[in-house]
């Protein structure tokens, strides 16, 4: 539903709407908009799940490594960087 730069493709949707001269074409346009919106939401949810799994894995690894040996309490600072956004994934 969005272009690579994160903006809506107004020209494309305006053209599709102009071409939707009958009921079947309008319904097809509505279905397309719903499908693309659902795809965007699913991609965001997957990215969120992926980030959560990575965070849990890092926490487990750091938890296990800090308990080994006589290192004492360790302070760890994580610099989390965002995963590729939905816009970049296309």
N, C-alpha and C positions, 0 to 999 in steps of 0.2 A: 504494500500500500504506500510505502514511502520510497523515495529515491535514495540513492547511495548517500547523499549529503544530509538526509534526515528530513527533507521537506516532502510534502505531498506532491504528487505528480498531477497538478491541477490541469495541465493541458490534456493529458491522457484521459482523465475522468470527464473533463468537459466534452471531449470528442466522443467518448463512449455514451455520455448522456445525450448529446446531440443526435447520435446514430440510433438511439433507442426510440424509434418512431412508433413501435407497437408494444403491446403488453408483454409479449414473450421476450423481446429485447430488454425491456425495463426489468423484468424479473431476472434475466441473466445478469444484468449489471448489478442488481441488488445481491445476487448470489456471489458474484465476484468480490464485491466489497466485503461481504461477511467472511468469505474464505480467506481473503488477504488479511483481514483484521485478526481472525483466529490464528493464522500462521504467525503473525507478529507477536501475539500474546503467548503462543506456545514457545517461540524462540526465547522470549524474555524469561519465561518460567524455566526452561531448560538451562539457560545461563545462570539463573539464580540457584538452581539445584546443583549445578556443576561447581559453583563457587562454594556452596555449603559443604559439598563432599570434600573439596580440596581443603577447606578450613578444618574439617574434622580429621582428615588424614594428617595434616600438619600438626594438629594438636596431639594426636596419638603419637606421632614420631617424636615430637619434642618432649612429650610426657615420658616416653620410654627411655629416651636418651639422657634426660636429666636425672633419672633414677639410677642409672648405671654409674658405678665408680664413686669416687669421693670428691666430686666436683663441688658439692654444696649447692645451695640454691642459685639458680641461674636466672638472670633477667634476659628475656628474649624480646626483641622488638621486631615485629613483622611489618614490612611495608607492602601492603596489599595493593595491587594494581588491578584496575577493572579489566575484566575479560573483554574480548571483542564484543562490541555492542551489536545489537540486532541489525543496525544499519550496515555495519562492516561485514556482517556474516553473509550478505548477499552479493 
